[in-house]
Amino acid sequence: MANTRTNLTICNMALGYIAKSRITSLTDSTEEARLCNLYYDHLRQQLLTGYNWGFAKRVSALSLLSDTTMLGYDYVYAYPAACLAIRFIYNSDGAETKQYEKEKYEVFTNSSGVQCIACDIEDAYVEYTYDIIDADLFSVLFAEALTRCLAAAIAVPLCGSDGIAGTQYQLYQQALIEAKVISAQQREAEPHFPEDFITARM
């Protein structure tokens, strides 16, 4: 049976990469735990937001807000819960062409403090990146990129070494490129590779 990946195991791998002691919980009273707890969620959401990851993809029908309007648009919908980044908005007839004909939309907050999406699409669907908390759902390479990114963030305060932090950041960038390439290959028959992958091969 495969081991379960958790935020704690990712933090302990990051600590291992910079030769620091493991922690038993993110609420431990150690500097290692405090720094992991400080950076982990921020970096997790940053990496999820930065690319259209297949494992974090969600598709759902948008909920119309009949009591909210936005000048210049026909429809206003509620922003999806736990949505980090909207990738496409389309109706059921446009699902096959969504990657080639991006529809115009605008995100705003109404007077009641509700985050909304304004567009001209009736019965709209949204494809978005979901705020995945369960680390066991991450792809292996995404988890490695997150681990290296965390290691780079905590290296200076824990090790006092810019060199260690720099090495971990370089390894993070390499892992991130590999993760993006594999995600693109799994999503499309003819994948569009991320620009940083193309640049790295030139």
C-alpha positions in Angstrom: 0.0 0.0 0.0 1.4 3.4 -1.0 2.3 5.9 1.8 -0.1 8.7 2.3 1.3 12.2 1.5 0.4 14.9 3.9 1.4 18.5 4.5 3.5 17.2 7.4 5.4 14.8 5.2 6.1 17.6 2.7 7.4 19.8 5.5 9.6 17.1 6.8 11.0 16.4 3.3 11.8 20.1 3.0 13.5 20.1 6.3 15.4 17.0 5.2 16.6 18.7 2.1 18.3 21.4 4.2 19.6 18.9 6.8 17.3 20.0 9.6 15.4 18.0 12.2 12.0 16.5 11.5 8.9 17.8 13.2 5.9 15.8 14.6 3.3 18.5 14.0 3.0 21.9 12.5 2.0 23.1 15.9 5.2 22.0 17.5 7.0 24.7 19.6 10.1 24.6 17.4 11.4 27.1 14.9 11.2 24.5 12.2 7.5 23.9 12.8 6.8 27.6 13.1 8.4 28.4 9.8 6.8 25.5 8.0 3.4 26.6 9.4 4.1 30.1 8.3 5.0 29.4 4.7 3.3 26.1 3.7 -0.2 27.2 2.8 0.9 30.4 1.2 3.4 28.6 -1.1 0.8 25.8 -1.8 -1.8 28.3 -3.0 0.8 30.2 -5.0 1.9 27.2 -6.9 -1.6 26.0 -7.5 -2.6 29.4 -8.8 0.3 29.8 -11.1 -0.6 27.0 -13.6 -3.7 25.1 -14.8 -2.9 21.8 -13.1 -4.9 18.8 -14.2 -5.1 17.3 -10.7 -6.6 20.6 -9.4 -9.1 21.1 -12.2 -12.8 21.6 -11.3 -15.7 22.2 -13.6 -19.1 23.4 -12.3 -22.2 25.4 -13.3 -22.1 29.0 -12.1 -24.9 30.2 -9.8 -26.7 33.2 -11.2 -27.0 36.3 -8.9 -30.3 37.9 -10.0 -30.0 40.8 -7.5 -26.5 41.9 -8.8 -25.7 43.7 -12.0 -22.5 44.9 -13.6 -22.4 47.6 -16.3 -21.5 46.2 -19.7 -22.4 42.6 -18.9 -25.6 40.6 -19.2 -25.1 38.2 -16.4 -23.5 38.1 -12.9 -22.7 34.8 -11.2 -21.4 33.9 -7.8 -17.6 33.2 -7.6 -17.0 29.4 -7.0 -16.1 28.4 -3.5 -12.4 27.5 -2.9 -11.5 28.8 -6.4 -7.9 30.0 -6.8 -8.0 30.9 -10.5 -10.6 30.9 -13.2 -9.3 29.2 -16.4 -12.3 29.2 -18.8 -15.9 30.3 -18.8 -18.3 28.8 -21.4 -21.8 27.4 -21.9 -22.5 23.8 -22.5 -22.3 24.2 -26.3 -18.9 25.8 -26.1 -17.1 23.1 -24.0 -15.2 21.7 -26.9 -13.9 25.1 -28.1 -13.2 26.8 -24.7 -9.4 26.5 -25.1 -9.4 28.4 -28.4 -12.1 31.0 -27.9 -11.8 32.6 -24.5 -14.8 34.5 -23.4 -14.6 37.9 -21.8 -15.4 38.1 -18.1 -14.7 40.3 -15.1 -14.3 39.4 -11.4 -15.5 42.0 -8.8 -17.0 42.3 -5.3 -20.5 43.6 -5.0 -21.9 46.0 -2.3 -22.6 43.0 0.0 -19.0 41.9 -0.1 -19.8 38.9 -2.3 -17.2 38.0 -5.0 -18.8 37.8 -8.4 -18.2 37.0 -12.0 -19.7 39.1 -14.7 -20.0 37.9 -18.3 -22.3 37.7 -21.3 -22.8 33.9 -21.2 -26.2 32.4 -20.3 -26.2 29.3 -18.2 -22.4 29.6 -17.8 -20.0 26.9 -16.7 -16.5 27.6 -15.2 -13.3 25.6 -15.3 -11.1 26.6 -12.5 -8.2 25.6 -10.2 -9.5 24.3 -6.9 -7.8 25.1 -3.6 -6.7 21.5 -2.9 -5.7 21.0 0.7 -5.3 17.2 0.7 -1.6 16.8 -0.3 -2.3 13.2 -1.3 -4.1 14.5 -4.3 -1.1 16.4 -5.6 0.9 15.0 -8.5 4.2 13.6 -7.5 6.1 16.3 -9.3 4.0 19.1 -8.0 4.6 17.8 -4.5 8.4 17.8 -5.2 8.2 21.4 -6.5 6.3 22.5 -3.4 8.8 20.7 -1.2 11.8 22.4 -2.8 10.0 25.8 -2.8 9.4 25.4 0.9 12.9 24.3 1.5 14.2 27.5 -0.2 11.9 29.7 1.9 13.0 28.3 5.2 16.7 27.7 4.4 17.9 31.2 5.3 16.2 31.6 8.7 17.1 28.0 9.7 20.5 27.6 8.2 21.7 31.1 7.7 22.8 30.2 4.2 21.9 32.0 1.0 23.8 29.3 -0.8 21.5 26.5 0.5 18.4 28.6 -0.3 19.7 29.3 -3.8 20.4 25.6 -4.5 16.9 24.7 -3.3 15.3 27.4 -5.4 17.1 26.2 -8.5 15.9 22.6 -7.8 12.4 24.0 -7.2 12.4 25.7 -10.6 13.5 22.5 -12.3 10.8 20.4 -10.6 8.2 23.0 -11.4 9.0 22.9 -15.1 8.9 19.1 -15.1 5.6 19.1 -13.3 4.1 21.5 -15.8 5.2 19.4 -18.8 3.7 16.2 -17.4 0.5 18.0 -16.6 0.3 19.4 -20.1 1.0 16.0 -21.6 -1.8 14.4 -19.6 -4.3 17.1 -20.5 -4.0 17.4 -24.3 -3.3 15.1 -27.2 -1.0 17.8 -28.6 0.2 19.5 -25.4 1.1 23.2 -25.4 4.3 23.2 -23.2 4.8 26.0 -20.8 7.0 28.9 -22.0 9.6 28.3 -19.3 10.1 24.7 -20.5 10.7 26.0 -24.1 13.1 28.6 -22.9 15.0 26.1 -20.8 15.6 23.9 -23.8 16.9 26.7 -26.1 
